[in-house]
Amino acid sequence: MSSITPIRDPKTDHLISPENSALILIDYQPLQVNSIKSMDHEELVRNIVTVVKVAKGFNVPTILSTVNVESGINKPTIKHIKTVLPDVQEIDRTTINSWEDKDFQDAVKALGKKKLVICALWTEVCLSFPSLDLLKEGYEVYTIVDAVGGTSKIAHETALRRMEQAGVQLSSVTQYICELQRDWNRLNTKPVFFEALMENGSFFVETLRW
């Protein structure tokens, strides 16, 4: 078996690629993580850390935003993420909708990417509001459903439905990993790809252990 060469232009690909996308992380802070009721907290953290590791391994530009840290009301991004992204400066805001913060807007526009993968807590607020705004601004917006969470299952699921109806494209941790890699012959990112699927417990990778 052989791959098609040369591969299609990753900058204009209709699928997500490291060259045409960016990752935006919003409000992965202790207070928000502890308030999630739509999924297990440990699984949520494990999944978002896998996403962050993959993005870093594929050199996907990443924005990190927090709310109310400078005011003293809230704490910074959880250490699990900051350990992976020690050099990424957090954009702190007071706005609930991050798109209504000038520094955040400027950072997104400076990326020069039309495909934005957004993960945030909560799904029904800090994920849905900027996602809906970004669609109106002409961006292609994606989210990773098993790396985000809401204050209840119904709040999470209802927000996902609203966003999907508006045009947000839903993905999963495993899909995101595989969409960036695309081909086992991309040897420079194969270790990142393989390790992420091992951490994620993807079934077909588990079978490769034997």
N, C-alpha and C positions, 0 to 999 in steps of 0.2 A: 504494500500500500504506500502511496506517496501523497504528500500535501500538494495543493495547487501553489505554484510559484510563478511569478512573485505574488505574495499575498496582497489582497486589496488594500488600498490606502487607509491606514488606521486613523488618519485625521478626519477623513470624510465617511468612515464606516457608519452604517445605520445602527450597528450594535455598539455597545459600550467598549471602548478601548482605553488603554492608559494614555494615549495621545489626545483623545477627544473629550475626556471627562475630568471631573473633579469631584472630590468627596467633601461634603459639608457636615460637620458634627455640631449639634446644638444642644446645650444644657445637659450634658452627661455629668451631672453633679450629684453629690450624696443625697441631698434632699429629694431630688427628682427620682433617682434610682429607687430609693426606699419607699416612694409613694406609688410605684408601679404595681398594678393589680392584674394586668392582662397576661403576664407570664412570670415564671420564676426569676427572681433577681439574679441568681448566679448564672443561669442560662443566658439571660439578657446581657450581662457583663461579658461573659465568655464570647458570645456571638459578636458583640460590637468590637471587642478587642481583636478578634479574628479579622473582621473587616478592616480595621485600622492597620493591622500588620500586613495584610495583603496590599492595601493601597500604598503603604510605604514601600513594600518590596517591589511594586511595579512602578514606582515613582509617580504615582497619581498625586497631583497637588491637593492639599487638604486645608480647609478652613475650620477653625475651632472657635466656637462662640459660647459664652456663659452669660448668665443674667444675675445682676445684683451682687456681684462679688465686691466691687469697689465700695458699694454702699454699706457693706458689712452684714447684709441680710443673709447672704448665701456663701457657700464655700466653692472653691475652684473645681475644675474638672477632676473626676476621680483619678487616683494615681495609676490605675490599671491602663488608662489611655495615655496619660502624661508620660509614663515610663517609655511608651513606644514613640511618642512624639515630643521629646523634651525640648526641641528647638522651635516648635510651632507656637507662636504668640497667640494667646487667647484674646478674642474681641469681646470685651464685657459691655453689657447693655442694661438699660432699664426697661426697654420696650418688650412687651410680651411677644410681639411679632418681630422677629429679627430683621425682616426686610424694611421695617420702619426705623432702623438705625443707620445713620449715614456711614459710619465706619464699616459696618457689615456690607452695606450696598457697594461701597467703594472696593472692598476686598473681593467681592464676587465679580464685579465688572472687570477688575484688574486681571482675573484669571484668563479671560479670553476664551472660555469654554462654554459651549452651548448645552452640553449634556451635564447635568448636575445630579449627583446621587446624594440625597439628603437623608440623614438619620438624626432623629431628635426625640427628646422626651418633653412633653407628652405628645402622643400621636394626634390627639384631638385639638391641640393648641399650637405648640411650638414647632410641630412638624407641618400640620395642615395649613396654617396661616401663610407662612412664607412660601410654601409650595404652590398655593393657589396664586399668590402674587407673582411668583417667578414664571408661571405659565403665561400670565397676562403680559409679562415682559418679553415673551418670545423664547424662553428657555425650554429645553426638554428636561423634564423633571422625573427622577426615579426615586424610589425608596426601598429599603430592605426590610420586609415585614417582620422577620424574626430577629431583628436587631433594634427594634423600636418598641415602645410600649405606652399604654395609656392608664388612666386611673381606674378603669374597669375593662372587662373584655368587650362589653357592648360599646363603650366609648371608643375603644381602639378600633373595633371592627367597623363601626359606623363612620368614623373618620376616614378609614381606608376606602370605604365605598364612596364617600363624597369626593375624595381626591381622585380616585380612579375614574369616576364619572366626569370629572373636570379635565382629565387627560394625564394625570400622574401615572407613570408605569411602575407596576409592582414587581419586585424581585425578591430573592432570598439570598442568604449567605452563600449557599452552594452555587447558585446561579451566578452571583457576582464573581466568585472566584473563577469559575469556568469561563465566563464571558471575557474576563481580562486575559486569560491564558490562551484559550482557543485551540492550541496545538501542542501536543507533547514534545514536538521537535523544537519548540522555543526554549532552548536549553538554559539560557541565562536566567529565566524566571521559573524554570521547572522546580527547583527546590522550594521556593516560596509557595508555589501552586500546590505541590504535593503535601508540604507540611500543614498548610491551611486546611486541606481536606482531611488530613489525619486528625487535626484538632477538632474539626467540625463533626467528625464521626461519620462522614459520608460512606455509605455502604460499600460502593465499589472500591474505595481505597482500603477499607477494612479487609476485603478479600485478597488484596495484594500482599498482605502480611504473611499469608500462608503459602 
